[in-house]
């Protein structure tokens, strides 16, 4: 969804949660009895805000569907809305048996992690941290895997911050969350969003080592950052490792038993 269009939406009682930089995810279900937030400092915990109920969430859903020109009803029970730094996923009450459900994920254009935070919170040891940074500067391929919400994308953003300033970066995502082009507006960064055509072209150009995309992107010395949840994209991404280009690849844990790494 375009940011200008997104600005037309009234988030109402959700605004205090959206404006809180410590909160990364908001989950609503069960008629307002279940309102949970995920924070950087305290983890996941329930909150209560008077007035947030199914009617409020339904109004928000229909605002999103109207500005997007989409339908949200029994025939189309899932609605996804996306801006540069915000994602909303609605589930209609026709399939969410305890009432309409909503998940909001905030993806701000900032790097939340640093070495002190990673070590202090036992994310990694000092030795492992320094090893990974050496892998980045040494142009190694890196695979980051984990469950939803485990911090894969944030960690890739942190690793990407260690790439030398004079090196080109291409990010390829099915949902735009890295925002490296906004974090580093003066660097040589190309941000792409996946679709079937893009993944096909990338796979073909790698296999044939020919064509516009190969000449412009693959032949150059650059970093390729993939953040994807689709199995076919993961398999396509693996082709890059065969031509020894630097790849940061982010995948969901439940796919790993299906993919030969």
N, C-alpha and C positions, 0 to 999 in steps of 0.2 A: 504494500500500500504506500502511495506517495506521502511524504511527510506533510505536505501542504494539506492533503485530504485528511490525514490522520489528526491534524490540529483542529479539525472541525468537530471532533468527538468530545463529548462531555463525560469525563471519567468520574465526576461527582465524588462520592464518598471514598473512592479508591485513590484519590489524589495524594493524601498524606502518605500512603504506602508507596506510591510511585515516586514521590519526591524524596523518600528516604534512601540515601545512597548505600546504606548498609544492607538493604533488602534486595535480593536478586530474583526471587520467585514468589508468586502469590497464587494460592490454590483455594478455590471456592467450590463447595458442594453441599448437598444435604440441606437445602433451604436456609443456608447461612449458619447452620450448626457447626459446620466444618469450614473454618477460614484459617488457613495456615500460611506462614511466611517462612522463607529460607533466607538467612542472613549470613553475612561474612563473619560476624563476631560471635553469634550465639547458636548457629546452626538452624535447625528446623523447630518451630514451636507454634502453637495456636494463638490467635488473637481474636478479640471481639470488638466489632465496631457497630454501634447502634444504627439501624437503618439499612444495613446491607442485607438484602434478601433476594429471593428469586426474581421479584419484579424489577429490582434495580439492575440485576445482571441481564435479564431479558431485554431491558431497554438498551443496555450497552451493546448487546449482541445485535439488535436490530439497527442501531446506529451504524455499526461496522458493516453489516450486510447492505445497508442502503447506500453508503458512500462508496462501497466496493462494487455495487451492482450485482450482488450475489443473493441467493435465496437461502434462508435458514428456517427450515420447517421439518416435518416428519419425512418428507421425501429427500431432503438434503440436511441431515441431522448434524453434520460437522461443519464448522466454520473456522477458518484460519485467517488471521489478519496480521500483517507484518509491516513495521516501519523500520527506519534505520536502526533504532535502538530499543524496539519493543515488539514482542510477539504475543498475540492473544489466540488461544485455542478454546472454542466453545463446543460443548456437547449438548444437543437438544434433549429436552425432558422425555421425548418419546423413546429414547434408548438409555438415557441416564435415569434409572427408575426412582431414584431419590431426589429428582429435580435437576434442573439445568446445572451444568458444571462448567467451570472456567479455570484456565491456567494462564497466568501472565508471567512471561519471562523477560527480564530486563537485560539488554546487551549493550551497555554503554561503550562509546569509543574511548576507552581508557584501559591501561594495563594495571590490574589490581594487585598483581603479585610482584614481589621483590625477593631478593636472596634472604634477607633477615626474616621475612614473614614465612617463607618456605621452610627454613630451618627451624624457626621457633615453634611452628605448628606441626613439626614432624612430617611435613609433606615429602621432603627428601633429606638425606644426610648431607653434610657439607661435601664429603667426597663424591657422592653421586651427583650433586648439583654441579660441582666443578667438572666432573667427567662429561656431563651432558653439554655444558657450555663449550667444552673442548670439541665435542662432536659437532656442534653447530659451526664453530669457527673452522673446523677441519672438513666441512662439507660432507658429513655423514648423513645417511638416510635414517630417519627417526620415526618409529611407529608409537603413537600414544593411544592407549585403549582404556576403556572403563565404562561403568554404568552411566545412565543418564543423570546429569547433575553432579558428576564426580569431579568436574573441573578440567576436562580435557582441553576445551577451547581456550580457557584462560591460561593454561599451561603452555599451549602452543603460542599464544600471543606473547607470553613472557620469553619463550625461546626465540621467537622471531625478533624480539627487541635486541638480541645479541648478534643478529646478522649485520655484517659490515655495511656502512652507509652507501658505499659505491657499488653494491651488488643489487641486481634486479630481483624483485619478488613478484610472483604471480599467485594469487589466492583463488582457489576454486572451491566453492561451497554450495550446498543445496539450500542452506539458510544463511544469510549474510550476518555473521556474528563477529568476525575478526576485526573489521574496521581499521585495518592497518593503514589504508590509504587516507583515512581521516586523522589517525593518530600521528602519522608521519606524512603530512601533505607535501613536503618538499622532496620526498624520496621517489625513486623509480618503482612504482607499485601498480600492478594491474589487478583489479578485483573482478572476478567472474562469478556468475551464478549458474549452477549446473542445469542442464536440461538434456534430453536424449540426443539432440543434435550436437551439442557441444561435446559430450562425452564420446560420441561416435567419431567426430572429427579429430579429437585428441588421440584416440586410440588408433585411428587410421594413420595419422601423420607419424606416430611413433613407430608403428609396424613397418611402414613404407619408407620412413625417413625422407619424406618428400612433401612438397606442398607449402602453401603460404604459412600455415601455423607452425610447421616444423622449422622453416627458415626464420620466422620472426621470434619464436619463443623457445622451441626445444633445443635448437642448435646453440643458443646463447648460454653463457654461464649464468645460471640463475637458480633461485630457490622456488620450488613449487610447494604450496601449502594446501593440502586437501582437508576439508572438514565435511564428512559425508556419512549418512546412515544407510545408504543403499548398497546392497551387495554388488550389483553390476558396476557401480562406480568404484568400489574398492578393488575389484578385479582389474578394471581399466587402469586405475592409478598404479597398480603394481608393475605395469609395463614400463613405467619410467625408471624403475630401479634397474632394469635390464640395460639401460643406456647410460647408467651412472650419473644421473642428475640428482641434485640434492632435493630430497622429498621429506616434508613433514606431513605425516598422514595420521588422521584422527578417525578412529572407528569405534563402534559400539561393541561392548564385550560379547553380546550374544551372537555376533557374527563370526567370531574368531574360530569357532570349531568348523565353520564352513569354508574358510579361506586358508589356503596354504601360504604361510608367511615364510 
